[in-house]
Amino acid sequence: MHGRLFFLDRSHAGISPRETDHYLKNFVRGSDPINYYFRFCLEKFNGVRPHKLKEIMRLDKYLKVSRLIKRRTVANEACDAGRVLVNDRPQRASYDVKVGDVIEIRFGEKSVRAEVLAVQETVHKEEAGDLFKYL
């Protein structure tokens, strides 16, 4: 079980058996050991820190969660039509939104610009406005 987890095989990924056993045995109490090991692998090979994983989100999902656009499918269609710009460049729905990005949505003659202040998976309707700031 410890040899192969997800897409990583320690024989070609550069993780020693000792490292694997250490991280699987010493995971944080109350958390999933496989998830912990996966995050360790991301940090080691991609330079992604585990706490940074939650600070990005797909553009279409962010537009829906922040309620800039009401439905995710509508957000997806707007991205495909080139009506959504991030940092003055048209982006696809799969673009990873980060804190500090400036999103512009064109609705016919009107356009809305907003700066991303926070990225959260779910948020209450009343708090959705805290995720962005109109420019």
C-alpha positions in Angstrom: 0.0 0.0 0.0 2.8 2.4 0.8 4.5 1.9 -2.5 1.9 3.4 -4.8 -0.5 6.2 -4.0 -2.4 8.1 -6.6 -0.1 8.7 -9.6 3.1 8.6 -7.7 5.4 5.6 -7.5 8.3 6.3 -5.1 10.6 4.2 -7.3 10.6 6.8 -10.1 9.3 9.9 -8.2 12.3 10.3 -6.0 10.7 9.6 -2.7 12.6 7.1 -0.6 10.9 4.3 1.3 12.0 5.9 4.5 10.4 9.3 3.6 7.2 7.6 2.6 6.9 5.6 5.8 7.8 8.7 7.9 5.1 10.9 6.3 2.5 8.1 6.4 3.2 7.3 10.1 3.5 10.8 11.3 0.5 12.5 9.7 -1.5 15.0 11.7 -4.0 13.4 14.0 -7.6 13.4 12.7 -6.6 13.8 9.1 -6.5 11.4 6.2 -3.0 9.9 5.8 -3.3 9.5 2.0 -4.4 13.2 1.6 -1.5 14.2 3.9 1.0 12.2 1.8 -0.4 13.6 -1.4 0.1 17.2 -0.1 3.6 16.3 0.9 4.3 15.1 -2.7 2.9 18.3 -4.2 5.1 20.4 -1.9 8.2 18.4 -2.6 7.9 18.2 -6.4 5.9 21.2 -7.4 6.9 23.7 -4.7 3.2 24.0 -3.8 2.7 24.5 -0.1 -0.4 22.7 1.4 -1.8 25.9 2.8 -1.7 27.5 -0.7 -3.9 24.8 -2.2 -7.1 26.4 -1.0 -6.2 29.9 -2.3 -6.9 29.1 -5.9 -10.2 28.2 -7.7 -11.5 27.8 -11.2 -12.7 31.0 -12.7 -16.3 29.8 -13.5 -16.7 28.5 -9.9 -15.4 31.7 -8.4 -17.8 33.8 -10.5 -20.6 31.6 -9.1 -19.5 31.5 -5.5 -18.9 35.3 -5.4 -22.3 35.8 -7.1 -20.8 38.0 -9.8 -22.7 35.6 -12.1 -25.7 33.6 -10.8 -25.0 30.2 -12.4 -21.9 28.3 -13.1 -23.0 27.2 -16.5 -23.7 30.9 -17.4 -20.2 31.8 -16.2 -18.7 29.0 -18.3 -20.5 30.2 -21.4 -19.4 33.8 -20.7 -15.8 32.6 -20.5 -16.1 30.6 -23.7 -17.5 33.6 -25.5 -14.5 35.7 -24.4 -16.6 38.1 -22.2 -14.6 37.5 -19.0 -11.1 39.1 -18.7 -8.7 38.4 -15.9 -5.9 41.0 -15.6 -6.9 42.4 -19.0 -6.7 39.0 -20.8 -9.5 36.8 -21.9 -9.4 33.6 -19.9 -11.1 30.2 -20.1 -13.3 28.8 -17.4 -10.5 26.6 -16.2 -8.2 29.5 -15.3 -7.1 29.5 -11.6 -8.2 32.6 -9.9 -5.9 34.0 -7.2 -6.1 36.8 -4.7 -5.2 40.0 -6.3 -6.5 39.2 -9.8 -8.7 41.8 -11.5 -11.8 40.3 -13.2 -13.7 42.2 -15.9 -17.1 40.9 -17.1 -18.6 42.4 -20.2 -22.4 42.4 -20.4 -23.2 44.0 -23.8 -22.4 47.7 -23.5 -21.8 47.5 -19.7 -18.8 46.0 -18.0 -18.1 45.2 -14.4 -14.5 45.2 -12.9 -13.7 43.5 -9.6 -10.6 42.7 -7.7 -10.4 39.3 -5.9 -9.9 39.8 -2.2 -10.4 36.2 -1.0 -11.1 32.7 -2.4 -13.4 30.3 -0.5 -15.1 27.1 -1.6 -18.5 28.1 -0.1 -19.8 31.3 1.3 -23.1 32.6 2.6 -25.1 34.9 0.4 -24.6 37.8 2.8 -20.8 37.4 2.9 -20.3 36.9 -0.9 -19.5 40.6 -1.3 -16.5 40.2 0.9 -14.8 38.0 -1.7 -14.2 40.9 -4.1 -14.1 44.7 -4.4 -15.7 46.6 -7.3 -13.3 48.9 -9.2 
